Amino acid sequence: MAHELILIVEDEKDIAELVAYNLKREGFRTRTAESGEKGLALAAANPPSLILLDLMLPGVDGREVCRRLKASETTRSIPVVMLTARGEDIDVVAGLELGADDYITKPFSPKVLVARVRSVLRRRAEPAPELSDHLRIHDLDIDVARHQVRCGGAPVELSATEFGLLVFLARRPGWVFSRAQIISGVRGEDYPVTERAVDVQVLGLRRKLGACGEVIETVRGVGYRLKEPTP
């Protein structure tokens, strides 16, 4: 991943410089934009490997920047990691639903920042998991074609929605999904139709998975993810 170009769209100069310094120290190249308009122009002119995007920008805000990036053929495939302040849960959900890949809450540790950037780049470089009909992660063994799940070798009986929910999360370990994204991604005979129903389904899924249920993490104010395996 060394020498990958990271575009930092951040209007606070001190934060932008701190982020750039820590990324450069890890071997990344960086460019900085102090506004959404400039960020869009730089991304289109020289598409980076990843964009770190502050949500609270003057003029064109981060959500609109994300929407325009994902609407453009030139920039839609560039992974976006949002930089957010505490208490911006609604903006985080909106950003994820617009296509952002992850988010980091300010204030953040430089080590966490670099780790999250590496994680998103690594996930993007991996083969598309949707091609696999057999998923093995943590102590879970999921046979998608046969609709079978085992936890630590023991079979687990799940409803169509619970199974679809588990597969949806397991295909993208470490990725945070809002409840609305889960509703759109899960299809079963009794799939949930409200965000509250997603919470109920997750609760039931965790209970049936027993010890394996701990790998499904709640991201406060945003949604759920399946814990990323430790390298």
Long-range contacts (C-beta under 8 A, 24 or more apart in sequence): 1-27, 1-28, 1-118, 1-121, 1-122, 2-26, 2-27, 2-28, 3-27, 3-28, 3-29, 4-28, 4-29, 4-48, 4-49, 4-50, 4-121, 5-29, 5-30, 5-31, 5-46, 5-48, 5-49, 6-30, 6-31, 6-48, 6-49, 6-50, 6-51, 6-52, 6-117, 7-31, 7-32, 7-33, 7-39, 7-42, 7-43, 7-48, 7-50, 7-51, 7-52, 8-32, 8-33, 8-51, 8-52, 9-33, 9-35, 9-36, 9-38, 9-39, 9-51, 9-52, 9-53, 9-54, 9-57, 9-62, 9-65, 10-34, 10-52, 10-54, 10-83, 11-35, 11-54, 11-56, 11-57, 11-58, 12-54, 15-54, 15-83, 15-106, 18-110, 19-52, 19-113, 22-110, 22-113, 22-114, 23-113, 23-114, 23-117, 26-114, 28-117, 35-59, 35-60, 36-60, 36-61, 36-62, 36-64, 36-65, 39-65, 40-65, 40-68, 40-69, 40-75, 43-69, 43-74, 43-75, 43-78, 44-72, 44-74, 44-75, 47-74, 47-75, 47-78, 48-78, 49-78, 49-79, 49-121, 50-78, 50-79, 50-80, 50-81, 50-117, 50-120, 50-121, 51-78, 51-79, 51-80, 51-81, 52-81, 52-83, 52-117, 53-80, 53-81, 53-82, 53-83, 53-100, 54-82, 54-83, 54-84, 55-82, 55-83, 55-84, 55-85, 55-88, 55-91, 55-92, 55-95, 56-84, 56-85, 56-88, 62-91, 62-95, 63-91, 63-94, 63-95, 63-98, 66-95, 66-98, 66-99, 66-100, 67-98, 69-99, 70-98, 70-99, 79-120, 79-121, 79-124, 81-116, 81-117, 81-120, 83-108, 89-220, 89-221, 89-222, 92-221, 92-222, 93-178, 93-180, 93-221, 93-222, 93-223, 96-176, 96-177, 96-178, 96-181, 96-222, 96-223, 97-178, 97-180, 97-181, 101-175, 102-175, 102-176, 103-176, 103-222, 119-174, 119-228, 123-172, 123-174, 123-175, 129-171, 129-172, 130-171, 132-171, 135-167, 135-170, 135-171, 137-170, 137-173, 137-215, 137-226, 137-229, 138-212, 138-215, 138-227, 138-229, 139-211, 139-212, 140-166, 140-170, 140-209, 140-212, 140-215, 142-166, 142-167, 142-170, 149-209, 151-209, 151-210, 151-211, 151-212, 152-211, 152-212, 156-208, 156-209, 156-210, 156-212, 157-208, 158-205, 158-208, 159-188, 159-190, 159-204, 160-188, 160-189, 160-190, 160-191, 161-186, 161-188, 161-189, 161-190, 161-191, 161-192, 161-201, 162-201, 162-204, 162-205, 162-208, 163-188, 164-188, 164-191, 165-198, 165-201, 165-202, 165-205, 166-205, 166-209, 169-216, 169-224, 169-225, 169-226, 170-226, 172-226, 173-225, 173-226, 173-227, 173-228, 173-229, 174-225, 174-226, 174-227, 174-228, 175-225, 176-219, 176-222, 176-223, 176-224, 176-225, 177-223, 177-224, 177-225, 178-222, 178-223, 179-223, 179-224, 181-223, 182-223, 182-224, 198-223, 198-224
